[in-house]
Amino acid sequence: MEQLIQQVASGLANGAIYACLALALVMIFVSTDHINFAQGELAMFSAFLCWQFMDWGLTFWLALPVVAFISFLVGVSVERVILRPLHNAPVLSIVVVFIGLLAIFHSMAGSIWGHTIKQFPSPFPNVHFAGSGYIGPHQIGMVVVTLLLLLALFAFFRYTPIGLAMRAAAQNPVSARLVGIRVDMMLALGWGLAAAVGAVAGALVAPVVFLEPNMMASILLYGFAGALVGGISSPGGAVAGGFIVGILENLVAYFGNLLEKSTGIYVVGNGEKLMVALIIVITVLTLKPSGLFGHVTVKRV
């Protein structure tokens, strides 16, 4: 029973990162109807920037806001300079651009910092308290920081004029323009926020997976699975989906190991966690493309 609780707790910690990436993917999708395949590489590049600032003497909690702001500016610049001219381009052209951005940021990180694995120190103190035997200090910190970030984003989109304008621009651009909202600027701000959220996710997961240019490859797939499970059109659903995927992948591996111990038959284990995410993606796309919490969009033709 104790091991089961540990797996659920660890799944919640992993799910917090998946939820951040899923939210970033959904923020871009609801405003542009496109999936940003370079989201993971943007987060990886931001993690390297955070490591660099820390290497220059800044603490993690000083470096993270600076990196988040830089990532915000990068996201806005990508939307304004690269994607804006492609507003009416075919979908395949947009996909090629995203893949190109993925390759560019991956190559830049490798050329600047190299491909050797780097240690990224945890910013959370190694303090133990009642009940913390099931989950480590860094994992607890990941969950807390993620929940605070999601709460701040919820308040921003629910109660601030800019947040409400961004929601209006994403849901109904034509009506938003009629009431004086600069839809193009709102879309750029959405890209910037998505990049900043990804930066936080990258910096939090770096101490777990270690820092190197390929660190976000599998994690982006988990985030994508979380977005699909919760609903690619639902920000709240994507967050829930990220936590669901994090818990589910750990439970599948846990029960697979129990089956091997009891019967000697190996079916699934820790090495197949990525396969679990792929199965989740295929299953959701096949049975319920709108996700658990998403809504079906009906268009009249």
C-alpha positions as CSV (number, residue, x, y, z in Angstrom):
1,M,0.0,0.0,0.0
2,E,2.9,2.3,0.8
3,Q,4.4,1.8,-2.6
4,L,1.1,2.5,-4.3
5,I,0.8,5.8,-2.4
6,Q,4.4,6.7,-3.4
7,Q,3.5,6.0,-7.1
8,V,0.4,8.2,-6.9
9,A,2.4,11.0,-5.2
10,S,5.2,10.7,-7.8
11,G,2.6,10.8,-10.5
12,L,1.2,14.0,-9.2
13,A,4.6,15.6,-9.2
14,N,5.2,14.5,-12.8
15,G,1.7,15.5,-13.7
16,A,2.3,19.0,-12.5
17,I,5.0,19.4,-15.2
18,Y,2.7,17.8,-17.8
19,A,-0.1,20.1,-16.8
20,C,2.1,23.2,-17.4
21,L,3.1,22.0,-20.9
22,A,-0.5,20.9,-21.7
23,L,-1.7,24.3,-20.7
24,A,0.9,26.0,-22.9
25,L,-0.1,23.9,-25.8
26,V,-3.8,24.6,-25.3
27,M,-3.3,28.3,-24.9
28,I,-1.7,28.4,-28.4
29,F,-4.2,26.0,-29.9
30,V,-7.4,27.8,-28.8
31,S,-6.1,31.0,-30.3
32,T,-4.5,29.7,-33.5
33,D,-6.0,26.2,-34.1
34,H,-2.4,24.9,-34.3
35,I,-0.2,22.7,-32.1
36,N,3.2,24.2,-31.3
37,F,5.5,21.3,-31.8
38,A,8.4,23.5,-30.7
39,Q,7.0,24.1,-27.2
40,G,9.3,21.5,-25.6
41,E,12.4,22.9,-27.2
42,L,11.4,26.4,-26.1
43,A,11.1,25.1,-22.5
44,M,14.5,23.3,-22.8
45,F,16.2,26.4,-24.1
46,S,14.7,28.4,-21.2
47,A,16.0,25.8,-18.7
48,F,19.5,26.3,-20.2
49,L,19.2,30.1,-19.8
50,C,18.1,29.6,-16.1
51,W,21.2,27.3,-15.6
52,Q,23.4,29.9,-17.2
53,F,22.1,32.8,-15.0
54,M,22.6,30.5,-11.9
55,D,26.2,29.7,-13.1
56,W,26.8,33.5,-13.3
57,G,25.8,33.8,-9.6
58,L,22.0,34.4,-9.5
59,T,19.9,32.2,-7.3
60,F,17.2,30.1,-8.9
61,W,14.4,32.3,-7.6
62,L,16.0,35.4,-9.1
63,A,16.9,33.7,-12.4
64,L,13.5,32.1,-13.0
65,P,11.5,35.4,-13.3
66,V,14.2,36.8,-15.6
67,V,14.1,33.7,-17.8
68,A,10.3,33.7,-17.8
69,F,10.3,37.3,-19.0
70,I,12.9,36.6,-21.7
71,S,10.8,33.6,-22.8
72,F,7.7,35.8,-22.9
73,L,9.5,38.2,-25.2
74,V,10.7,35.3,-27.4
75,G,7.2,33.9,-27.7
76,V,5.8,37.3,-28.7
77,S,8.6,37.8,-31.2
78,V,8.0,34.3,-32.8
79,E,4.3,35.1,-33.2
80,R,4.8,38.6,-34.6
81,V,7.8,38.0,-36.8
82,I,7.5,34.4,-38.0
83,L,3.8,33.3,-37.7
84,R,2.0,36.6,-38.5
85,P,3.0,36.5,-42.2
86,L,1.7,32.9,-42.3
87,H,-1.8,33.8,-41.1
88,N,-3.5,32.5,-44.2
89,A,-0.9,29.9,-45.2
90,P,-1.8,26.2,-45.5
91,V,-1.7,24.1,-42.4
92,L,1.2,22.1,-43.7
93,S,3.3,25.2,-44.0
94,I,2.6,26.1,-40.3
95,V,3.6,22.6,-39.3
96,V,6.8,22.8,-41.2
97,V,7.6,26.2,-39.5
98,F,7.0,24.6,-36.0
99,I,9.3,21.7,-36.9
100,G,11.9,24.2,-38.1
101,L,11.6,26.2,-34.8
102,L,12.1,22.9,-32.9
103,A,15.3,22.1,-34.9
104,I,16.6,25.7,-34.5
105,F,16.2,25.9,-30.7
106,H,17.6,22.4,-30.3
107,S,20.7,23.2,-32.4
108,M,21.2,26.5,-30.7
109,A,21.2,24.9,-27.3
110,G,23.7,22.3,-28.4
111,S,26.0,24.7,-30.0
112,I,26.0,27.2,-27.1
113,W,26.0,24.8,-24.1
114,G,27.0,21.5,-25.7
115,H,25.4,18.1,-25.6
116,T,26.9,16.8,-22.3
117,I,24.5,16.2,-19.4
118,K,24.6,19.0,-16.8
119,Q,23.6,18.9,-13.2
120,F,20.8,21.3,-12.4
121,P,20.5,21.8,-8.6
122,S,17.1,21.7,-7.0
123,P,15.9,25.0,-5.6
124,F,14.0,23.4,-2.8
125,P,15.5,22.7,0.6
126,N,15.9,19.1,1.6
127,V,13.5,19.3,4.5
128,H,11.4,16.4,5.6
129,F,8.1,16.6,7.5
130,A,5.2,14.4,8.4
131,G,4.0,12.4,5.3
132,S,6.9,13.5,3.1
133,G,8.3,10.0,3.1
134,Y,6.0,9.3,0.1
135,I,7.3,12.1,-2.0
136,G,10.6,14.0,-2.2
137,P,11.1,17.7,-1.4
138,H,11.7,18.7,-5.0
139,Q,8.5,16.8,-6.1
140,I,6.5,18.6,-3.4
141,G,8.0,21.9,-4.6
142,M,7.1,21.2,-8.2
143,V,3.5,20.5,-7.3
144,V,3.2,23.7,-5.1
145,V,4.9,26.0,-7.7
146,T,2.7,24.6,-10.5
147,L,-0.5,25.0,-8.5
148,L,0.4,28.6,-7.6
149,L,1.2,29.3,-11.3
150,L,-2.1,27.8,-12.5
151,L,-4.0,29.8,-9.8
152,A,-2.3,33.0,-10.9
153,L,-3.1,32.3,-14.6
154,F,-6.7,31.5,-13.6
155,A,-7.0,34.8,-11.8
156,F,-5.4,36.7,-14.7
157,F,-7.8,35.3,-17.3
158,R,-10.8,35.6,-15.1
159,Y,-10.5,39.0,-13.4
160,T,-8.0,41.2,-15.4
161,P,-9.1,43.3,-18.4
162,I,-6.2,42.0,-20.5
163,G,-6.9,38.4,-19.6
164,L,-10.6,38.8,-20.5
165,A,-9.6,40.5,-23.7
166,M,-7.3,37.5,-24.5
167,R,-10.1,35.1,-23.9
168,A,-12.5,37.0,-26.1
169,A,-9.9,37.3,-28.9
170,A,-9.4,33.5,-28.8
171,Q,-13.1,32.5,-28.6
172,N,-14.5,35.0,-31.1
173,P,-12.0,37.2,-33.0
174,V,-14.7,38.9,-35.1
175,S,-16.8,40.0,-32.2
176,A,-13.7,41.0,-30.2
177,R,-12.6,43.3,-33.0
178,L,-16.0,44.9,-33.1
179,V,-15.7,46.0,-29.5
180,G,-12.2,47.4,-30.0
181,I,-9.9,44.6,-28.9
182,R,-6.6,44.3,-30.8
183,V,-6.9,40.6,-31.6
184,D,-3.4,40.4,-33.2
185,M,-1.8,41.8,-30.1
186,M,-3.8,39.5,-27.8
187,L,-2.6,36.5,-29.9
188,A,1.0,37.6,-29.5
189,L,0.5,38.0,-25.7
190,G,-0.9,34.5,-25.6
191,W,2.2,33.1,-27.3
192,G,4.3,35.0,-24.8
193,L,2.5,33.6,-21.8
194,A,2.7,30.1,-23.2
195,A,6.4,30.4,-23.6
196,A,6.7,31.7,-20.0
197,V,4.7,28.8,-18.7
198,G,6.9,26.4,-20.6
199,A,10.0,28.1,-19.2
200,V,8.8,27.4,-15.6
201,A,8.0,23.8,-16.5
202,G,11.5,23.3,-18.1
203,A,13.3,24.9,-15.1
204,L,11.3,22.7,-12.6
205,V,11.8,19.4,-14.4
206,A,15.6,20.0,-15.2
207,P,16.8,18.7,-11.8
208,V,14.8,15.5,-12.3
209,V,15.8,14.6,-15.9
210,F,19.1,16.5,-15.9
211,L,19.9,19.3,-18.4
212,E,20.7,18.4,-22.0
213,P,19.2,19.4,-25.4
214,N,16.9,16.2,-25.6
215,M,15.5,16.6,-22.1
216,M,12.0,17.7,-23.1
217,A,11.4,15.2,-26.0
218,S,9.4,12.7,-24.1
219,I,8.0,15.2,-21.6
220,L,6.4,17.1,-24.5
221,L,4.7,13.9,-25.5
222,Y,3.3,13.5,-22.0
223,G,2.1,17.1,-22.1
224,F,0.4,16.5,-25.4
225,A,-1.2,13.4,-24.1
226,G,-2.5,15.4,-21.1
227,A,-3.9,18.1,-23.3
228,L,-5.7,15.5,-25.4
229,V,-7.1,13.6,-22.4
230,G,-8.4,16.7,-20.8
231,G,-9.5,18.4,-24.0
232,I,-7.3,20.3,-26.4
233,S,-9.9,23.1,-26.4
234,S,-10.2,23.3,-22.6
235,P,-7.4,25.0,-20.5
236,G,-8.8,23.6,-17.3
237,G,-9.3,20.2,-18.8
238,A,-5.7,20.2,-20.1
239,V,-4.4,20.8,-16.6
240,A,-6.5,18.0,-15.2
241,G,-5.4,15.8,-18.1
242,G,-1.7,16.4,-17.2
243,F,-2.2,15.2,-13.7
244,I,-4.3,12.2,-14.9
245,V,-1.5,11.1,-17.3
246,G,1.2,11.6,-14.6
247,I,-0.7,9.3,-12.2
248,L,-1.8,6.8,-14.9
249,E,1.7,6.2,-16.3
250,N,3.1,5.4,-12.8
251,L,0.2,3.1,-11.9
252,V,0.5,1.2,-15.2
253,A,4.2,0.6,-14.5
254,Y,3.5,-0.3,-10.8
255,F,0.8,-2.9,-11.6
256,G,2.9,-4.2,-14.4
257,N,5.8,-4.8,-12.0
258,L,3.4,-6.5,-9.5
259,L,2.2,-8.8,-12.3
260,E,5.8,-9.8,-13.1
261,K,6.6,-10.5,-9.5
262,S,3.5,-12.7,-9.0
263,T,3.5,-14.5,-12.3
264,G,6.9,-14.1,-13.8
265,I,5.3,-12.7,-17.0
266,Y,6.6,-9.3,-18.1
267,V,4.0,-7.2,-19.8
268,V,4.8,-3.5,-19.0
269,G,7.1,-1.7,-16.7
270,N,9.0,1.5,-16.1
271,G,10.7,1.2,-19.5
272,E,7.3,1.3,-21.3
273,K,6.0,4.5,-19.7
274,L,6.4,6.4,-23.0
275,M,4.4,3.7,-24.7
276,V,1.6,4.3,-22.3
277,A,1.5,8.0,-23.3
278,L,1.4,7.0,-27.0
279,I,-1.5,4.5,-26.3
280,I,-3.3,7.3,-24.4
281,V,-2.9,9.7,-27.4
282,I,-4.2,7.1,-29.9
283,T,-7.1,6.0,-27.7
284,V,-8.3,9.5,-27.0
285,L,-8.1,10.5,-30.6
286,T,-10.0,7.4,-31.6
287,L,-12.7,7.3,-29.0
288,K,-13.2,10.9,-27.8
289,P,-11.2,13.4,-29.9
290,S,-12.7,16.3,-27.8
291,G,-11.2,14.9,-24.6
292,L,-12.8,14.3,-21.2
293,F,-13.5,18.0,-20.5
294,G,-13.4,19.5,-24.0
295,H,-16.4,20.6,-26.1
296,V,-17.3,19.5,-29.6
297,T,-17.2,22.3,-32.1
298,V,-19.8,22.1,-34.8
299,K,-19.3,24.2,-37.9
300,R,-21.9,25.0,-40.5
301,V,-20.7,24.6,-44.1
